[in-house]
Amino acid sequence: MDDRRQAPARIALPVGFIIVLGLLAGLPPLSIDISLPGLPAIGAELGASDAQMQATLGAFMLTFGFGQLAWGPLSDRHGRLRIILSGLVVYVVAALACMLAQGGAALVGWRALQGFGASAASVAGIALVRDVFPQPQQRATIQSFIVAVLSLAPIVAPLLGALVIHLAGWRGLFGVLAGAGLLLIGIVAARLRSGRLQALRASAAQAPAGAPEAPSASGASGTPSGYRRFISLPHALALAVSLGMVFCGMFVFISGSPFVLIDRMRISSAAYAVAFAIASAAVLAGSLATARLSQRGVAPQRILAAGVRGAACAGVVALVVGLVLSDAHGQWWEVALFVAAMAASLFFGGFVMPAIYALGLQDAGAMAGVGAAVLGASQMLGGALGSTAVGVLPIAPVVAVGMLAAACGLLTWGIAAATMKAGTSR
């Protein structure tokens, strides 16, 4: 990975563009986390098992992850705006169907369709950043602010879900999500029009780097050979794997934290919500730190190098914390120690992700949709692995979280370090 510095163009920060893409990126976590307080009530009314209620989350994440592989090439062929709007329409229809569902199996199916629709908005939005901004530093800055907006969703969603359930019952949750989808359709149609994007692209193209390539009309990127072409680009596969490992490490903590803090340490649900908010704030802080460095002209390669070292160190610390707390009884310092380890790991996740996306799409050109799909699918696959791995290991959850976080951090550092070393030797 070449570590050459480039002086990024000094362009006005496109606040409206960032907010719109941040809202699109925040739709999936909002859709997942807003339903968490309502799962018991949903299961009770529909006569569904706990497994079916968990499956509503898994189905959404599964189709969201792999749906990107379908929508990404379509956005290369038919344009980003059309795909974003199409996906949002599917999302809204599915949300309304969820609201009217009469059984657990039906709810699982409609949630799967909802995740598929949400994946279109996410993958096309990421590719749009590559279309508009020609330089890696610019993309890292914009992607950092998008991650910052995205990280607010896990803080707000559970609180919003509890309020909606109190006022309108669990079916109101999906009414809110349908309304959010409709609102985004209007915002996207107004803010991401072709004329606005062309003006933003012209402003960003003041940098020495060449202008971004237009989406391919041939459709070749939508074939299996298109995926092979992207993966064969320098460092593309390594960066995709690194992103999956980063997200795996983050979800090890996110999925394992209820078992450690609530089941093992016996803290209240309210206290857990505070801990979850602190962790989400750490993601926000990490992404804003990357944005600040990118605005100052620090190359994404250097940000990635620092971030993966930090992630490895945070993973090792998490392992030590897990071993120390293997016989924890829920004293305040034990809770604080675990939350601090979780926040450190999530901070470096928020720090590293924008740089990986910027570098991963650097040479994608007309395959930006395919590239965003590969990166997004790897990210969600890593999250799914992290979500399930904690419960598979036959050891105490706090130790499992530490072991897995350390493994993910060290593997991410090893892959990135080897990739950057190979790049400098070219």
Sequence and secondary structure as in RCSB ss.txt:
>XXXX:A:sequence
MDDRRQAPARIALPVGFIIVLGLLAGLPPLSIDISLPGLPAIGAELGASDAQMQATLGAFMLTFGFGQLAWGPLS
DRHGRLRIILSGLVVYVVAALACMLAQGGAALVGWRALQGFGASAASVAGIALVRDVFPQPQQRATIQSFIVAVL
SLAPIVAPLLGALVIHLAGWRGLFGVLAGAGLLLIGIVAARLRSGRLQALRASAAQAPAGAPEAPSASGASGTPS
GYRRFISLPHALALAVSLGMVFCGMFVFISGSPFVLIDRMRISSAAYAVAFAIASAAVLAGSLATARLSQRGVAP
QRILAAGVRGAACAGVVALVVGLVLSDAHGQWWEVALFVAAMAASLFFGGFVMPAIYALGLQDAGAMAGVGAAVL
GASQMLGGALGSTAVGVLPIAPVVAVGMLAAACGLLTWGIAAATMKAGTSR
>XXXX:A:secstr
              HHHHHHHHHHHHHHHHHHHTTGGGHHHHHHHHT  HHHHHHHHHHHHHHHHHHHHHHHHHH
HHH HHHHHHHHHHHHHHHHHHHHT  SHHHHHHHHHHHHHHHHHHHHHHHHHHHHH  SHHHHHHHHHHHHHHH
TTHHHHHHHHHHHHHHHH THHHHHHHHHHHHHHHHHHHHHS HHHHHHHHHHHTTSSS       SS GGGSHH
HHHHHHTSTTHHHHHHHHHHHHHHHHHHHHHHHIIIIIIT   HHHHHHHHHHHHHHHHHHHHHHHHHHHTT  H
HHHHHHHHHHHHHHHHHHHHHHHHTTT    HHHHHHHHHHHHHHHHHHHHHHHHHHHHHTTTTGGGHHHHHHHH
HHHHHHHHHHHHHHHHHSSS HHHHHHHHHHHHHHHHHHHHHHHHHHHHT 
